[in-house]
């Protein structure tokens, strides 16, 4: 199972992203850099820093030509008890609650809208990083536009898309108030209507801390080792012990 990725990705996909929340939590609001290597299947590995940085090396998705393999483990992450605008907040004080916050924040971070990115920062980032992250929300949106092959400024071209679909998660409690999370997601984008859609597998690291009655994201150390990206529906997904994220009737 391979992904149809553009061959010229490495030359144009240098990108700063607001990465919302804990381990995979593309920590709400931490600006990270993503580089894409060329080839059939690639991944983006965030470098969790609160300011733009140079591109980091990307491992290649392991090729898999077998048939569909059902996930061994699935998890239905809890819902937030309230909302900040349209974003879920007030997750349970459990490792699963921390993972749910991470998934919500990373999904929101992959946006072309600076206002949406900033809202995620305000909802999910730890107070000690929140103002710094919010101040670079415009840069995060610009980085996302660059990633998607869209001009940095001006109206978003008709039909341009950038969407993130979290497909797997790993989480481990450091203690009752700190949880490390990894989120595995598919990121798809197209630069305009009629453009070929590109899909990338991303592993996002983060750390969630219990703060003010909810889970918030803090950056992880730069350069931390990350698992290789794998797609759901492959044997590698199970070998690497990812939990498939179940949302409603969908895995």
C-alpha positions in Angstrom: 0.0 0.0 0.0 1.7 3.2 -1.1 0.7 6.8 -1.2 0.7 8.9 -4.4 3.1 11.6 -3.4 4.5 14.4 -5.7 8.1 13.7 -6.8 9.1 17.3 -6.3 7.9 17.5 -2.7 11.4 17.9 -1.2 12.1 21.0 -3.1 9.1 22.9 -2.1 7.8 21.6 1.2 9.7 23.5 3.8 7.2 24.5 6.3 6.5 26.1 9.7 3.4 24.7 11.4 1.7 25.4 14.6 1.8 22.2 16.3 -0.9 22.0 19.0 -0.5 20.0 22.0 1.3 17.2 23.6 3.4 14.6 22.0 1.7 14.2 18.8 -0.2 16.9 19.7 1.2 19.0 17.2 1.2 21.1 20.3 -1.3 23.7 20.0 0.7 26.4 18.8 4.3 25.3 18.8 5.8 26.3 15.5 7.5 23.4 13.8 9.2 22.8 10.6 8.3 20.0 8.2 10.3 18.9 5.3 9.2 16.3 2.8 11.5 13.9 1.0 11.0 12.9 -2.5 9.8 9.5 -3.7 6.6 7.6 -3.7 5.9 7.7 0.0 7.2 10.2 2.5 6.5 11.5 5.9 6.8 14.8 7.8 8.4 14.8 11.2 7.7 17.8 13.3 10.6 19.5 15.1 8.9 21.0 18.2 10.2 24.5 18.6 8.2 27.7 19.3 9.8 29.5 16.3 10.6 28.6 12.7 13.6 26.3 12.2 15.3 24.5 9.3 13.9 21.3 7.8 14.5 18.0 9.6 15.2 14.7 7.9 12.2 12.6 7.0 12.1 8.8 7.0 10.3 7.2 4.1 7.1 5.2 4.6 7.9 1.5 4.4 6.5 0.0 1.2 3.7 -2.5 1.7 2.1 -4.4 -1.2 0.0 -6.7 0.9 -3.8 -6.5 1.3 -5.7 -4.7 4.0 -4.8 -5.7 7.5 -7.4 -4.8 10.2 -6.0 -2.9 13.2 -5.3 -5.1 16.3 -6.2 -2.3 18.7 -8.7 0.5 18.4 -9.6 3.3 20.9 -12.6 5.5 21.2 -11.2 8.7 22.7 -13.4 10.6 25.1 -15.2 13.8 24.0 -14.6 17.1 25.6 -17.2 18.2 28.1 -17.3 21.8 26.7 -16.2 23.8 23.7 -14.0 26.8 23.1 -15.8 28.2 20.1 -16.1 25.0 17.9 -13.1 23.3 19.5 -13.6 20.5 22.2 -12.1 21.2 25.6 -12.3 19.9 29.2 -11.2 16.4 28.5 -11.2 13.7 31.3 -8.2 13.6 33.6 -7.0 10.3 32.1 -4.3 9.3 29.6 -7.1 8.8 27.1 -8.3 12.4 27.8 -4.8 13.7 27.1 -4.6 11.8 23.8 -8.0 13.2 22.8 -6.8 16.7 23.4 -3.7 15.9 21.3 -5.8 14.6 18.4 -8.1 17.6 18.5 -5.2 20.0 18.5 -3.2 18.4 15.7 -6.2 18.2 13.5 -6.9 21.9 14.0 -3.3 22.9 13.4 -3.3 21.8 9.8 -5.2 24.8 8.5 -4.8 27.6 6.0 -6.7 30.0 8.3 -4.5 31.9 10.7 -7.6 32.7 12.9 -8.3 28.9 13.2 -4.7 28.2 14.1 -4.7 30.9 16.8 -8.0 29.6 18.2 -6.3 26.2 18.6 -3.3 27.8 20.3 -5.6 29.6 22.8 -7.6 26.4 23.5 -4.9 23.8 23.8 -1.5 25.3 24.6 0.0 25.6 28.1 -0.2 29.1 29.6 3.6 29.5 29.6 3.7 29.2 25.8 0.3 30.5 24.8 1.2 34.2 24.0 4.3 33.3 22.2 2.5 30.8 20.0 -0.4 33.0 19.3 1.9 35.7 18.1 3.1 33.5 15.3 -0.2 32.1 14.1 0.1 34.1 10.9 3.4 32.4 10.3 1.9 29.0 10.9 -0.8 29.7 8.3 1.8 30.9 5.9 3.9 27.8 6.4 0.8 25.6 5.8 0.2 27.5 2.6 3.8 26.8 1.5 3.4 23.2 2.3 0.3 22.9 0.2 1.9 24.7 -2.7 -0.3 27.9 -2.3 1.1 31.4 -2.5 2.0 32.9 0.9 -0.3 35.8 0.5 -3.5 36.6 -1.3 -6.8 34.7 -1.5 -6.6 30.9 -1.2 -7.1 29.5 -4.7 -10.5 28.0 -5.4 -10.5 24.3 -4.6 -7.3 24.4 -2.6 -7.4 22.0 0.3 -5.3 21.1 3.4 -6.8 18.5 5.7 -5.4 16.2 8.5 -7.0 12.9 9.4 -5.6 11.4 12.6 -5.5 7.6 12.1 -3.5 6.3 15.0 -2.3 7.2 18.5 0.1 6.0 21.2 0.2 7.4 24.7 2.1 6.8 27.9 1.5 8.4 31.3 4.6 9.9 32.8 2.6 10.6 36.0 -1.0 11.4 36.7 -0.6 15.0 35.3 1.7 14.4 32.4 1.2 12.2 29.3 3.4 11.7 26.3 1.4 11.2 23.1 2.2 10.3 19.5 -0.3 11.0 16.8 -0.2 9.3 13.4 -2.1 11.1 10.7 -2.7 11.4 7.0 -2.3 14.9 5.6 -3.8 15.6 2.2 -3.5 18.7 0.1 -4.2 20.2 -3.3 -3.0 23.6 -4.5 -6.1 24.4 -6.5 -9.2 22.9 -8.1 -8.2 20.1 -10.5 -4.8 19.7 -9.0 -3.7 16.2 -8.0 -4.2 15.6 -4.3 -1.1 14.6 -2.4 -1.2 12.5 0.8 1.6 12.3 3.4 1.9 10.2 6.5 3.0 12.3 9.6 4.1 11.3 13.1 3.6 14.2 15.5 5.1 14.1 19.0 4.0 16.1 22.0 3.4 16.2 25.8 0.1 16.9 27.6 0.1 18.4 31.1 -2.9 18.8 33.4 -3.3 22.5 33.9 -6.3 24.5 35.1 -8.6 21.6 35.0 -7.8 20.5 31.5 -5.1 19.0 29.3 -2.7 21.5 27.7 0.2 21.0 25.3 3.9 21.7 25.9 6.7 21.3 23.4 8.9 18.2 23.5 12.7 18.2 23.2 13.9 18.9 19.6 15.4 15.9 17.8 13.7 13.3 19.9 13.5 9.9 18.1 10.2 9.1 16.4 8.8 5.9 15.0 8.8 5.5 11.3 5.5 6.5 9.7 3.2 3.7 8.7 -0.3 3.6 7.1 -3.4 2.2 8.8 -4.5 -1.0 7.2 -1.0 -2.5 7.0 0.8 -5.1 9.0 3.3 -2.4 10.1 0.6 -0.5 11.9 0.0 -3.4 14.1 3.7 -4.3 14.5 4.4 -0.8 15.8 1.5 -1.1 18.2 -0.5 1.9 17.0 -4.1 2.2 18.3 -6.6 3.0 15.5 -8.7 6.0 16.4 -12.4 5.2 16.2 -14.7 8.2 15.5 -18.4 7.3 15.3 -18.7 4.3 13.0 -15.4 5.1 11.3 -11.9 3.9 12.0 
